[in-house]
Structures are given as C-alpha cells and as structure tokens.
Amino acid sequence: MKTVNIIGVPEHFNFPWQLAVEEGAFAARGINLKWKDIPEGTGKMAQMLRDNETDLAIILTEGIIKSISEGNPSKIVQEYIATPLLWGIHVAAKSDYKALSDLKNKTAAISRYGSGSHLMAYVNAQNQGWDTNELKFEVVDNLNGAVTSLTEGKSDYFMWERFTTKPLVDQGVFRRITDCPTPWPCFVIAATDKFIAQNPGTLAHILEVINVYTSDFKQIPSIDRTLANTYNQELEDIRHWLSLTEWGQKNIGKQNLELVQNTLKDLRLIEKIIPNTEILYKEPKK
C-alpha cells in the first residue's frame, strides 16, 4: 500500500473524500489515503505544502495561487469545487453593526495572513470601494478564535463560509450582515512538486476515484440528511448549499486563473503574474 497524506478543512465540501476513504475506494487501488482536518484553513495548509508536511491539500484557489507565486513548490492538479464560495460577513450578535458600510475601517478577524479570510477581506473592500490600505487585521487561528475575538471586541467582523458558520448565527453568537461570493471556483486540489514527480500514477488514481465520487455525490440517497447530521447543520441549509454547489472534474480554466492573478495583483497581494505552467500540473500524455 502506498501511503498518501491529504489535508483539508473539516467542512461539508470534503465529505466525498471521507466517503471514498470509508468505502475503501482508495485502498482498492493500493493507496492508503490518510486524511487530516486543518481547521486553521488555507494559510496553514499552504505552509504545510511548502514544508512537505503533506502530499495533497483541498485548498482555496486564491490562497494557493498566492502561495505558489511566492515560491511554494506545489501545483494545482485539479479544480475541486467549480462554483463560488459564499463568504458570510459576520459580526458579534450583540454588536451595534447593522450594515456592511458600518464595517469600513474596522478590524477583520482572520485565521492567518494569506488565508481566505484575509484575502477575501481585500476583495470585499474593493467591492465596496474602500481604501484597502486602511484594512486592519486580528489573527485568530480558527473559527473558535473568531468567536472569542468578536465576542470580546478585539475584532469587529469575520469572513467565513456562510453555511459552516450558520449554526453560530442560529445560536445567537454571530450575526451575518451579508455574503461576499468569490468571483471564481473556490476550492482546488493541490499537490507538492515532489509528490507529483515521484507519484504521477498514484496521483492519477486518486483523481479518478474522487471524480467518480463527486460526479455522483448529489444522487446519493439521503445525502442531505447525512451531511446535516455529520456537520451539525439544519436540513434546509444543507439543501440550499447543495443547490448552489457543483464539483469539478477537470483542471481550473485559464480564464479563472487569470482572474485570480489579476485580482490579487490589483490588490497588491502578489508582486507579479506568473505563467500558468508554474501554477497548473500538466498531466502526462498517455
């Protein structure tokens, strides 16, 4: 058995991986796929790829592109979620903030620099016509850290995937002011250059397996109830999320790649645009 390490956030997007592991789909191909949850998100996962602490990651598109442009020896091997991520913009339930405009020049809680919560704060500011030089941040590590930070008033708002945070809204911990969708497909599968070079066949098998699972995922009987129970979500929220979400089975397109890079460059979050060949894995011809 070939052991392969893979990481991702502990969210409903990644349930197809859990199913495939539990049902022995990778083991049937001689692969011991070891999944590890990373609640800190994309910034932490990019660092783990850079440090060869994992082979693969299910990671936010904008985060890994930024990291690769800064020298992370990794590639995007495939699109994973082909639709945008809905970033809920949250404040403490008891705060005085009522409208998005109230958050101008206020402090955003972020999991870490280079994370989605950090990068999307810039995208949101640009959408609102705010001066991005005025953005202020408080590093909180993860969702639990954000709860503490917002409740204690150390930060003012927090951007995180709206369905993951919905239970906190329902409990009266957070109040969601609005959503900020990513302008591009939100999650990709990334692999280290080292893993790609040494294991092209294993990588091909992994992608084949997960693509079968994601292609059929919405047709699984009672998958909505399974997800609601697994992730402590309301059934109506999961059904709404499923209606908005499509999984991808091919690599991310050139147009989206350019959109991400151009946006990050405009926001001065990357120094230069790099060729697609430095970001995308090109599958060897069979």
C-alpha positions as CSV (number, residue, x, y, z in Angstrom):
1,M,0.0,0.0,0.0
2,K,1.2,3.5,-0.9
3,T,0.6,6.0,1.9
4,V,-0.5,9.4,0.8
5,N,-1.2,12.3,3.2
6,I,-4.0,14.8,2.3
7,I,-5.4,17.7,4.3
8,G,-8.5,19.9,4.1
9,V,-10.9,21.9,6.2
10,P,-13.4,20.0,8.4
11,E,-16.4,21.1,6.3
12,H,-19.2,19.6,4.2
13,F,-17.3,20.3,0.9
14,N,-14.9,17.5,1.7
15,F,-17.4,14.8,2.6
16,P,-16.8,12.9,-0.7
17,W,-13.2,12.2,0.5
18,Q,-14.5,10.8,3.8
19,L,-16.9,8.5,1.9
20,A,-14.3,7.3,-0.5
21,V,-11.9,6.5,2.3
22,E,-14.5,4.8,4.4
23,E,-15.7,2.7,1.5
24,G,-12.2,1.5,0.7
25,A,-12.1,3.1,-2.8
26,F,-8.5,4.2,-2.5
27,A,-7.4,1.1,-0.7
28,A,-8.8,-0.9,-3.7
29,R,-6.2,1.0,-5.8
30,G,-3.4,0.2,-3.3
31,I,-3.5,3.6,-1.8
32,N,-3.6,4.3,2.0
33,L,-5.0,7.8,1.9
34,K,-4.6,9.5,5.3
35,W,-6.9,12.5,5.7
36,K,-6.2,15.2,8.3
37,D,-8.5,18.1,9.2
38,I,-6.9,21.5,9.3
39,P,-9.4,23.9,11.0
40,E,-7.0,26.8,10.6
41,G,-7.7,26.8,6.9
42,T,-5.8,27.8,3.7
43,G,-2.9,29.7,5.2
44,K,-1.9,26.8,7.4
45,M,-2.4,24.3,4.5
46,A,-0.2,26.3,2.1
47,Q,2.5,26.3,4.7
48,M,2.2,22.5,5.2
49,L,2.5,22.0,1.4
50,R,5.6,24.3,1.3
51,D,7.2,22.3,4.2
52,N,6.3,18.9,2.7
53,E,4.2,18.1,5.7
54,T,1.5,16.8,3.4
55,D,1.3,15.5,-0.2
56,L,-2.1,16.9,-1.2
57,A,-4.4,19.6,0.0
58,I,-8.0,20.7,-0.7
59,I,-7.4,24.4,-0.6
60,L,-8.9,27.8,-1.6
61,T,-8.0,28.8,-5.2
62,E,-6.8,32.3,-4.4
63,G,-4.8,31.2,-1.4
64,I,-2.7,28.5,-3.2
65,I,-2.2,30.7,-6.2
66,K,-0.8,33.5,-4.0
67,S,1.4,30.9,-2.2
68,I,2.7,29.4,-5.5
69,S,3.5,32.9,-6.8
70,E,5.6,33.4,-3.6
71,G,7.6,30.2,-4.3
72,N,5.6,27.4,-2.8
73,P,6.8,24.3,-4.7
74,S,3.3,23.0,-5.5
75,K,0.9,22.8,-8.3
76,I,-2.9,22.9,-8.8
77,V,-3.7,19.4,-10.1
78,Q,-7.5,19.8,-10.5
79,E,-10.4,22.1,-9.7
80,Y,-12.4,20.6,-6.8
81,I,-15.4,22.9,-6.3
82,A,-16.4,24.5,-9.6
83,T,-18.7,27.1,-8.0
84,P,-18.0,30.2,-5.9
85,L,-17.7,30.1,-2.1
86,L,-20.2,32.2,-0.2
87,W,-18.2,34.1,2.4
88,G,-20.6,35.2,5.1
89,I,-19.6,38.6,6.7
90,H,-20.2,38.1,10.4
91,V,-20.3,40.4,13.5
92,A,-20.9,39.6,17.1
93,A,-24.6,39.1,17.7
94,K,-24.8,41.9,20.3
95,S,-22.6,44.4,18.3
96,D,-24.0,47.7,17.0
97,Y,-23.0,47.0,13.4
98,K,-26.1,46.7,11.2
99,A,-24.9,47.3,7.6
100,L,-21.8,46.5,5.6
101,S,-20.9,50.2,5.4
102,D,-20.6,50.2,9.3
103,L,-17.5,47.9,8.9
104,K,-15.4,50.4,6.9
105,N,-12.0,50.9,8.6
106,K,-12.9,48.3,11.2
107,T,-10.8,45.3,12.3
108,A,-11.3,42.0,10.5
109,A,-10.6,38.7,12.3
110,I,-8.5,36.4,10.1
111,S,-7.3,32.8,10.6
112,R,-3.8,33.9,9.4
113,Y,-2.2,36.0,6.8
114,G,-2.5,34.5,3.3
115,S,-5.7,32.7,4.3
116,G,-9.0,33.0,2.6
117,S,-10.4,35.2,5.4
118,H,-7.5,37.6,4.8
119,L,-7.6,37.7,1.0
120,M,-11.4,38.0,0.8
121,A,-11.4,40.9,3.2
122,Y,-9.5,42.7,0.4
123,V,-11.9,41.5,-2.3
124,N,-14.8,42.7,-0.2
125,A,-13.1,46.1,0.5
126,Q,-12.5,46.5,-3.2
127,N,-16.2,45.6,-4.0
128,Q,-17.3,48.4,-1.6
129,G,-14.8,51.0,-2.9
130,W,-13.0,51.1,0.5
131,D,-9.3,52.0,0.7
132,T,-7.6,48.6,1.1
133,N,-4.6,50.4,2.8
134,E,-6.9,51.1,5.7
135,L,-7.7,47.4,6.4
136,K,-6.8,46.2,9.9
137,F,-6.5,42.6,11.0
138,E,-6.5,40.4,14.1
139,V,-5.1,36.9,13.7
140,V,-7.4,34.4,15.4
141,D,-6.2,31.0,14.0
142,N,-9.6,29.4,13.5
143,L,-13.4,29.6,14.0
144,N,-13.3,29.2,17.7
145,G,-10.7,32.0,17.9
146,A,-13.0,34.2,15.9
147,V,-15.9,33.6,18.3
148,T,-13.7,34.8,21.2
149,S,-12.2,37.7,19.3
150,L,-15.6,39.1,18.1
151,T,-17.4,38.5,21.4
152,E,-14.6,40.2,23.4
153,G,-14.5,43.1,20.9
154,K,-10.8,42.5,19.9
155,S,-12.0,42.5,16.2
156,D,-15.2,43.7,14.5
157,Y,-16.1,41.3,11.7
158,F,-15.1,37.9,10.4
159,M,-15.5,36.4,7.0
160,W,-16.0,32.6,6.8
161,E,-18.0,30.1,4.7
162,R,-21.7,31.0,5.5
163,F,-23.0,27.5,5.9
164,T,-20.2,26.5,8.3
165,T,-20.9,29.5,10.5
166,K,-24.7,29.2,10.2
167,P,-25.1,27.2,13.5
168,L,-23.3,30.1,15.3
169,V,-25.8,32.5,13.7
170,D,-28.7,30.3,14.8
171,Q,-27.3,30.1,18.4
172,G,-27.1,33.9,18.6
173,V,-23.3,34.0,18.7
174,F,-22.8,35.7,15.3
175,R,-25.0,37.9,13.2
176,R,-24.5,37.6,9.4
177,I,-24.7,41.0,7.7
178,T,-24.4,39.8,4.1
179,D,-22.4,37.5,1.8
180,C,-19.4,38.1,-0.4
181,P,-19.0,35.3,-3.1
182,T,-15.7,34.5,-4.6
183,P,-15.5,35.6,-8.3
184,W,-14.0,32.2,-9.2
185,P,-14.3,28.5,-8.5
186,C,-13.4,28.2,-4.8
187,F,-11.6,25.0,-4.0
188,V,-8.8,23.2,-5.9
189,I,-6.7,20.1,-5.3
190,A,-3.0,21.0,-4.9
191,A,0.0,18.7,-4.7
192,T,3.6,19.3,-3.9
193,D,6.0,19.2,-6.8
194,K,7.9,16.4,-5.0
195,F,4.8,14.2,-4.8
196,I,3.9,14.9,-8.4
197,A,7.3,14.0,-9.7
198,Q,7.6,10.8,-7.7
199,N,4.0,9.5,-7.9
200,P,2.3,10.5,-11.2
201,G,0.5,7.2,-11.4
202,T,-0.8,7.3,-7.8
203,L,-2.0,10.9,-8.4
204,A,-3.9,9.8,-11.5
205,H,-5.6,7.0,-9.4
206,I,-6.6,9.4,-6.6
207,L,-8.1,11.9,-9.1
208,E,-10.0,9.1,-10.9
209,V,-11.5,7.9,-7.6
210,I,-12.6,11.3,-6.2
211,N,-14.0,12.3,-9.6
212,V,-16.3,9.3,-9.5
213,Y,-17.5,10.2,-6.0
214,T,-18.1,13.8,-6.8
215,S,-19.8,13.1,-10.1
216,D,-22.5,11.0,-8.3
217,F,-22.4,12.8,-4.9
218,K,-25.8,14.6,-5.1
219,Q,-27.6,11.5,-6.2
220,I,-26.6,9.5,-3.0
221,P,-29.9,8.7,-1.2
222,S,-30.5,10.9,1.8
223,I,-27.1,12.6,1.4
224,D,-28.7,15.9,2.6
225,R,-29.7,14.2,5.9
226,T,-26.2,12.6,6.3
227,L,-24.5,15.9,5.8
228,A,-26.9,17.7,8.2
229,N,-26.2,15.2,10.9
230,T,-22.5,15.0,10.3
231,Y,-21.8,18.7,10.3
232,N,-24.5,19.8,12.8
233,Q,-26.4,21.8,10.1
234,E,-30.1,22.4,9.6
235,L,-31.5,20.3,6.8
236,E,-32.8,23.3,4.8
237,D,-29.4,24.9,5.0
238,I,-27.7,21.8,3.6
239,R,-30.3,21.6,0.8
240,H,-29.7,25.2,-0.1
241,W,-25.9,24.6,-0.1
242,L,-26.2,21.5,-2.3
243,S,-28.3,23.5,-4.8
244,L,-25.5,26.1,-5.1
245,T,-22.6,23.7,-5.2
246,E,-21.0,21.9,-8.1
247,W,-17.9,19.7,-8.0
248,G,-15.3,20.0,-10.8
249,Q,-13.6,17.0,-12.5
250,K,-11.0,18.9,-14.6
251,N,-8.3,21.4,-14.0
252,I,-9.1,25.1,-13.5
253,G,-9.5,27.1,-16.7
254,K,-7.1,29.7,-18.0
255,Q,-9.7,32.5,-17.7
256,N,-10.3,31.9,-14.0
257,L,-6.6,31.6,-13.4
258,E,-6.0,35.0,-15.0
259,L,-8.9,36.5,-13.0
260,V,-7.5,35.3,-9.7
261,Q,-4.0,36.5,-10.5
262,N,-5.1,39.9,-11.9
263,T,-7.3,40.5,-8.8
264,L,-4.5,39.6,-6.4
265,K,-2.1,41.8,-8.4
266,D,-4.6,44.7,-8.4
267,L,-4.9,44.4,-4.6
268,R,-1.1,44.3,-4.3
269,L,-1.3,40.9,-2.6
270,I,1.1,39.4,-5.1
271,E,4.1,41.1,-6.7
272,K,3.9,39.6,-10.2
273,I,1.8,37.5,-12.5
274,I,3.4,34.1,-13.2
275,P,2.8,31.8,-16.2
276,N,0.0,29.2,-15.9
277,T,2.6,26.5,-16.4
278,E,4.1,27.4,-13.0
279,I,0.7,27.0,-11.3
280,L,-1.0,24.1,-13.1
281,Y,0.0,20.5,-13.2
282,K,0.0,19.2,-16.8
283,E,-1.0,15.6,-16.9
284,P,1.5,13.4,-18.9
285,K,0.1,12.1,-22.2
286,K,-1.0,8.5,-22.1
